[in-house]
Amino acid sequence: MEAKLSETELRAWQGLLHAHHDLTRKLDAELRTEHRLSFGAYDVLLRLARAPGHSLSMTELATRVMLSPSGLTRLVDQLVDRGLVQRDRVEHDARVVMARLTSEGRRVLRGAAGTHLRGIRAHFTGRLTEAQLRNVASALETITGPHEPH
């Protein structure tokens, strides 16, 4: 194995890192400005909205979001303080803590979804042709496997 990346390998790797960084920074800024939500908070609310009963255990939520467990706990604390998420204990197992999207959380998420989708199109999908989008999706799915919403 070579000790260095080829020019093409380096270009692809740096392109992925920079694109991810730039896109998430822009999406985060738009959500914060228009809805007082971070990109991570939006992700948590969306995962809860898609879950059965709009509820997930904190453990399950941690596997679905791109945050550390301690980062998720702090973020859920903030969402609870804003009335967007509620924490519940499971009756049969007090060790399990559930995070549940509140009606206010659903309302805020609905408003933020338009901003988020507009941002994805403005900063990512709208800048690529249909063929380029298929190529990007195919290349990334080769690495991670097909995306399954959760």
N, C-alpha and C positions, 0 to 999 in steps of 0.2 A: 504494500500500500504506500502510495506517495505521501510525503510529509506535508505537501502543499496542496491547496485546492487549485484546480485549473481556473483559468480566467472565467470560463462559463459557469463553473460551480460557484465561484466567488460572487459573480454577478447575480446569479439566481438566489443565493443565500442572502446576500445583502439587500437585494430587491424585496424579498419576502419580509425581512426584518423591518426595513424602512417603511414599506407600504403598511404593514400592520401598525407600527408606531404612529405614523402620520394619520392614518384613517381613524384609529381609536381616539387619538387626541382631538381631532376635529369633531367626531361624533360626540365625544364627552363634552366638549365646549358648547356645542349647540344644545344638548340636553340640559346642561347646567344653566345656560343663559335663558332658555325658553321655559324650563319646567322645574328648575332647582333640583334636578336629578343627575347623578353621575352616571356614566356608562355602566358601571358595575351595579348601581341601584336599579337601573332600567332592566338589566339582565336578570336580576333577582325577581323583580316584579313579573317579568315575562315568563320566567320558569314556573312561578307559582300560578300564574294565570292559565298556563297550559296543563297543569297537573290536575288529576282527578280531585274534585272538591276544592280546588284552588289552594291545596295544602301539601306540604312535603315535610318530612323530618329534616332537622338541621343537617343530619348526616347525609341524607339523600341530596338535599339542596347543595351541599358542599361539593358533591361529585359532579353536579351539573353546571356549576358556575366556574368562572376562571378566577377564583380568589382563594387565598389560603384560609384554613379554618378560622384562624383568629381574625383575619380581615373580614370574613363573612359574618362572624359574631358582631363585630363593631358596626358593620353596615346594617345588619338586621336591627341592632339596637337603635340606630338612627331612623330606620323606617318605622319601627314601633313608636318612637317618640313623635313622628309625624302622623301617626294614625293610619299608615299605609299597609302595615303588616301587624298581625297579632301573633303572639306566642301562646301555645297551649301545651299542657302536659297530657300525656296519654294515660288514661285511667288505669289500665292494666300493667303499665310499666312506667313508673315515674322518672326513669332515666331518659326516656325519649321526649324530646321537645319538638313540637311541630311549629312550623311557620305557616301562617295562613294569610292570604291576601284579603284585605278588607274591601268593603264597597268603595271607600275613598281611594284605596290603592288601585282598584280597577278603573275608577274614573281618571285618576292621574295617568295611569298607563295608557288608556285610550287616547288621551290628549298628546302624550309623548310619542306614541307610535307614529303619528304623521310626521313629526319632526325627524325621527330616527330613519324612517323609510326614505324621506326626502334626502336626508344626508347620505344614505347608502347610494342612492342614485346619483346624487351630485358629485360625490367624491370617489365613487368606485364603478358601479355597473354602467352608469351613463357615459363613462369615458372609454368604454370598451365596446367593440363590435360583438354581435351575437356569437360569431366564431371564436373570438378571443375569450368571451365568457365561458364557452364550452371547453376551451383548452385549459383555462385556469381551473375550472371545476374538475376536469378530468385529471389534471396533474396533481392537484391537492388531494383528490380522492385516492390516487395511487399511493399516497403516503399515509393517509389517515383512514382509508376505507370510506364507503359511501356515508354521507351525513344522514343521521337519523335524528329528527327533532326530538328534544326532550326538555 
